[in-house]
């Protein structure tokens, strides 16, 4: 195993700020294809028990308004599976997944995919860190957001606290009373958030951010959609004590080798979050 180096500015930017945004990494045509697939998934066209089907006559807004998030759509959608392994995204991951690990062999695995729909009026998600529910603990966890629509302050883009990943602190979460702005997820607390910044993105941009970075999104107060395909990745060497498993095996290796391959694999359970 060799010490990982950063020959380009991607690694340095990610280390310093905790996130990296690359415009136009995905084409607008690809975004349109994913939006069409999202409509099929949310409408229940795949016959998944977690998503009861809707009539084909239902409008786009009616379909996308009933579900906030579908988890693990790559299990039944070959198209979503391809974007987990998108060559341009994986090229970036091969440089930055190990940015906070002294020794890293270049292995990258995906442990989760989600499709998020935020139609006009939908609330945001309160302060949290992805590392809280997904315990890699080696600082290799990365969220990768493919923005299918322009994400703006008005329609509920992400807000981040730059550099909040550096301490390695995982903040506790508690219920909140801000339901006009945020959904029912518990909110992280114990820090100052005055330095938060909005991350506005054009469709086709891809955002990579560290699992320890504090982030949130706000209510969609516009008349436009904010649709996202997000996946989570980490080092293949990360031990994932997650979802009741000693080392979660519902993973896909997208770079390098899986040192736990002899433990076998499981198929993730598909889920939908209704609000």
C-alpha positions, 0 to 999 in steps of 0.5 A: 500500500502506498502513500496517496498523493494529489497531483492535481488541485482536486485533492487540495481543494477537497482537503481544505474545504471539505467539498468540491464542485465540478460544473458540467461533469454530466451533460444536459442530455444525461440529466434529461434521461435521468429525470425521465427515469426518475419519473418512472421510478417515482410512479412505480413503473418497476413494480417495486413493493416499496413504491405503489404504482400510480396511473400513467395519466398522473402529472409530473408534479403529482408523481414527484410530490408524493415521495421525497426520496427513493433509496437504492434505485440502482438495484432495479434501474440499470440506468441509475446503476450506470451513473454510480459507475460513471467514468467521469465521476469515478475519475474524481473519486479515484483522486479524492476518496483517500484525501484524508487517509495517510495510506490508501490503495485507490479502492473505492466502493459505493454503499448507497444511492438515492433519488431526491425530489423537491417540488415547489413547497417541499421542505429541506433537510436540517443540519447533519453529517452523512458520517453520522448514519454511515459510519466509515470513521476513516474519513473516506466517506463522500457524498456525490450529488448529480444535480438534474435541475439548476439548484438555487437558493430559491428552490432549496440548494444545499448550504454548507459549513466550509471546513467543518469536516476538519475536526473529525467531530460527529455532532449529536442530533435532536428533534427540532421545531422548524417544520415550516423549513425542514423535514422531520429528520433530527438536526445536528447541534452544538456548533456555530453556523454563521459561516454557512454558504449556499452551494448553487449549481447548474444542471449537470454539475456534480458536488463531492463532499466529505462525510464529516462536513455539516450541510443542510438544505432549505425549503423550495420557495420557487416554482421549479423542481430540484431533482438530485441523484446522490450516491455515497462512496468510501474506501474499499478498506472501510469497515461498515458496521451499518444496517445491522451488519458487522461489515455491510456488504450491499456495496459496489466496487467502482475502483481497485479491489475489495479486500472483503470480497470473500465475505460475499455481497447482499442486495440492498433493500429498496425504500421510499421516504414519504413526507 
